[in-house]
Amino acid sequence: MANIIIQVSKYLIIILMAAYTFSCFSIFTRSYEDEENKVLIRQDVLLFMIQITAFIAMYFATQDLRMMFIYGALAVIVMAVILLYNLIYPNVSRLVVNNMCMLITAGMIMITRLSTQSKSPYGIAIRQLVFVVVGIVFGLIVPVLIRKMTFLENWTYIYAAVGGAALLIVALFAATLGGAKLSFNIGPVSLQPSEFVKILFVFFVAASLNKSTEFKNVVVTIAAAHVLILVLSTDLGAALIYFIVYLVMLYVATRQPLYAIAGVAAGCGAAVIGYHLFSHIKVRVAAWQDPFAAYSEGGDQIAQSLFAIGSGGWFGTGLFRGQPDTIPVAETDLIFSAMTEEMGLIFTLCLILVCVSCYVMFLNIAMELRNFFYKLV
C-alpha cells in the first residue's frame, strides 16, 4: 500500500510542480490585476497541495507521526508568510513571495527526508525550520528599516569596514576545512561570515558606484580587498562570486563593456594562478574533469551525485525509494542531486525555472526604481 502511495505521489508532485512553474511565467502575460490575482491564488493552492502530497507519502514510508508535525509547522509558517507579507506590504511582489515559499517547501521536504537517517532523527529538519522562521522575521523587518533609514547609501565605508573585518577574522582564526577557511562553530550552530558579508558587499559596491563611476574609483576600490582576503582564506568559490558580483554591478552602473572584458580577462588569469598555487583547487578541477577517474582523490562527491541523478531519471524513484544518503554532505552541498534522485529531474528543472522567474521579476522591480543606489542593489 505504502509503495503505491509513494509512486502515485511522485507523479502528482511533478504535475503540480509543472503547473506551478508554468504559472510563474504566464503571470508576465497578464494585463489586468484580476487575472494576476487568479494566477497567484492558483499558485498558493498548488503550493499547499505539493506540501501535503509529499508529507503524506513520507508518512506512509516511515509510519512516523513526527513527519506530520513537521508538515503542520511548515504549512502554518508558509500560510503566515503569505498573509503577513500581503498585510504589511500591500504592494509586495506576490510572485516573489510565492516563489520564496515554494523554495522553502522544496528544501524542507528533502531536508526532512534526509534528516530521518541522521544521528538525531529530524534534528536537521527542526533546526532548518527554526532558521526559516528567523529568516522570515528578518525579511519582514528589513523593508521597514530600509524605508525609515534613508541614509543607507552614505554608509559606504561602514559596509566595507564591517564586511572586511568579518572576513579577516575568518582568514586569521577559522579552522581549515577541505582546504579552505570558511566558518566558526558557536555551540551547535556553524556560521559562515562570507554568506552574510555578501549582502554588505553589495550595499558597499552600490554606495561606492552611486557616488562616482570615474576610472579612479572603479580601479582603486576596496572591493578588491574583500576578494583578496577570501583568496588568503583559500575560499576561492566565495572570492569568485564576489568578483563576478562586482563586475556585473560595475557594468550596470557604467555601461562600459571594456570594464567587463578587462575584468573577465583578469579573472581568468587569476583562476590559472589559483590553480597552480592551491592544491585543493587542483583536486577540484580534476574531479570536475572526470569525477569517476578521480573517485578516490576527491571525486567521490560529484560521482555519487551523478549516480543519484542518473538513477532518479526524469520522474525520480519516489520519496524514501532512493539512496540520497550515499551522497557525501547531501543535505547542504548537493541537495539538488538528492532531490533529483527521489523527486525527478522534471521537478528540479522546474525549481531552476522558479529561480529564473524570480530573477526576471527582480529585473522588473529594479527597472522601476528611480533611486540609483537601490537600483544597483
Salt bridges, closest charged atoms under 4 A:
ASP44 OD2 - ARG94 NH2 3.90
ASP64 OD2 - ARG66 NH2 2.91
GLU195 OE1 - LYS198 NZ 3.01
GLU342 OE1 - ARG113 NE 2.73
